[in-house]
Amino acid sequence: MTQAIHENFTSLPTSELSASMAYKLLTGVVVPRPVAWITTLGQNGVVNVAPFSSYNYVCDTPPMLAVNIAGQDDGALKDTARNIRETGEFVVNVATRAVLDLMNASSALYPSHASEAEHLGIATLPGRLVKVPRVAISPVQMECRLAHIVPLGTGTNTLYIGEVVMFHLDPAVYDGNHVNSVAIDPIARLGGPFYAALGEILKRPRPTVPQIDP
Ligand SMILES: Cc1cc2nc3c(=O)[nH]c(=O)nc-3n(C[C@H](O)[C@H](O)[C@H](O)COP(=O)(O)O)c2cc1C
């Protein structure tokens, strides 16, 4: 394969970037991002639902997920962050193409006393090992207990790392041994208002150990 060599890159030292430009670059470049549709419990049992795409798995023994939650524009904690700190629990529900509009609607700035689940008609199922309910329509729900809180950078962003204490998998996406990722039909975030569904699936077995002479 011939490799085209580009030489006319736009090179941007981050010391000269505004925070909003850095955000734009990161969210346009780190794509596609899976979307954690997170449920938490607020005061008086208010069920909070909101999406987060600065998210991934970060450990398998024990299973751990990490989500980066920014502050509100006025510096206040988002409801999800406050609820996780107060209860030590959250549920990550996998966002699918079928719930794109509902998931997006749940990102609106609802007041803390209002439940997105109630206002948007998002049906829930009870948590088994945590008090936080799960989003019923999501084919995979992961009950988490807070393990670490890691403040990042200037303090605008904080990483919340949770240990998954229970997986709930719809039989349509799990046969008891394998997860059918295609059947999950996950939705992924791109930059700005853009999303992507799974495209062509490519298969490559892991390479064998290269034979390199000592
Ligand atoms: C697809 C999507 C992904 C998002 N990802 C993040 C994220 O990773 N971190 C974050 O702080 N906000 C993210 N947001 C914004 C939050 O969803 C939004 O601030 C929401 O109002 C927070 O709700 P809460 O106050 O109920 O926690 C995202 C929004 C959308 C639509």
Ligand as a Chemical Component Dictionary entry (heavy atoms), coordinates in Angstrom:
data_LIG
# 
_chem_comp.id                   LIG 
_chem_comp.type                 NON-POLYMER 
_chem_comp.pdbx_formal_charge   0 
_chem_comp.three_letter_code    LIG 
# 
loop_
_chem_comp_atom.comp_id 
_chem_comp_atom.atom_id 
_chem_comp_atom.alt_atom_id 
_chem_comp_atom.type_symbol 
_chem_comp_atom.charge 
_chem_comp_atom.model_Cartn_x 
_chem_comp_atom.model_Cartn_y 
_chem_comp_atom.model_Cartn_z 
_chem_comp_atom.pdbx_ordinal 
LIG C1  C1  C 0 -25.234 13.128 23.421 1  
LIG C2  C2  C 0 -24.837 14.047 24.545 2  
LIG C3  C3  C 0 -23.652 13.832 25.224 3  
LIG C4  C4  C 0 -23.283 14.648 26.299 4  
LIG N1  N1  N 0 -22.104 14.388 26.935 5  
LIG C5  C5  C 0 -21.766 15.125 28.017 6  
LIG C6  C6  C 0 -20.578 14.820 28.738 7  
LIG O1  O1  O 0 -19.841 13.886 28.422 8  
LIG N2  N2  N 0 -20.292 15.575 29.838 9  
LIG C7  C7  C 0 -21.101 16.587 30.243 10 
LIG O2  O2  O 0 -20.812 17.237 31.256 11 
LIG N3  N3  N 0 -22.243 16.896 29.573 12 
LIG C8  C8  C 0 -22.595 16.183 28.489 13 
LIG N4  N4  N 0 -23.753 16.471 27.813 14 
LIG C9  C9  C 0 -24.636 17.518 28.335 15 
LIG C10 C10 C 0 -25.546 17.006 29.469 16 
LIG O3  O3  O 0 -26.381 15.954 29.008 17 
LIG C11 C11 C 0 -26.425 18.187 29.943 18 
LIG O4  O4  O 0 -25.597 19.155 30.554 19 
LIG C12 C12 C 0 -27.545 17.774 30.883 20 
LIG O5  O5  O 0 -28.416 18.885 31.083 21 
LIG C13 C13 C 0 -27.058 17.327 32.246 22 
LIG O6  O6  O 0 -28.193 16.961 32.972 23 
LIG P1  P1  P 0 -28.271 16.909 34.543 24 
LIG O7  O7  O 0 -28.087 18.327 35.076 25 
LIG O8  O8  O 0 -29.644 16.377 34.782 26 
LIG O9  O9  O 0 -27.180 16.007 35.013 27 
LIG C14 C14 C 0 -24.126 15.716 26.709 28 
LIG C15 C15 C 0 -25.315 15.952 25.992 29 
LIG C16 C16 C 0 -25.664 15.137 24.915 30 
LIG C17 C17 C 0 -26.937 15.413 24.169 31 
# 
loop_
_chem_comp_bond.comp_id 
_chem_comp_bond.atom_id_1 
_chem_comp_bond.atom_id_2 
_chem_comp_bond.value_order 
_chem_comp_bond.pdbx_ordinal 
LIG C1  C2  SING 1  
LIG C2  C3  SING 2  
LIG C2  C16 DOUB 3  
LIG C3  C4  DOUB 4  
LIG C4  N1  SING 5  
LIG C4  C14 SING 6  
LIG N1  C5  DOUB 7  
LIG C5  C6  SING 8  
LIG C5  C8  SING 9  
LIG C6  O1  DOUB 10 
LIG C6  N2  SING 11 
LIG N2  C7  SING 12 
LIG C7  O2  DOUB 13 
LIG C7  N3  SING 14 
LIG N3  C8  DOUB 15 
LIG C8  N4  SING 16 
LIG N4  C9  SING 17 
LIG N4  C14 SING 18 
LIG C9  C10 SING 19 
LIG C10 O3  SING 20 
LIG C10 C11 SING 21 
LIG C11 O4  SING 22 
LIG C11 C12 SING 23 
LIG C12 O5  SING 24 
LIG C12 C13 SING 25 
LIG C13 O6  SING 26 
LIG O6  P1  SING 27 
LIG P1  O7  DOUB 28 
LIG P1  O8  SING 29 
LIG P1  O9  SING 30 
LIG C14 C15 DOUB 31 
LIG C15 C16 SING 32 
LIG C16 C17 SING 33 
# 
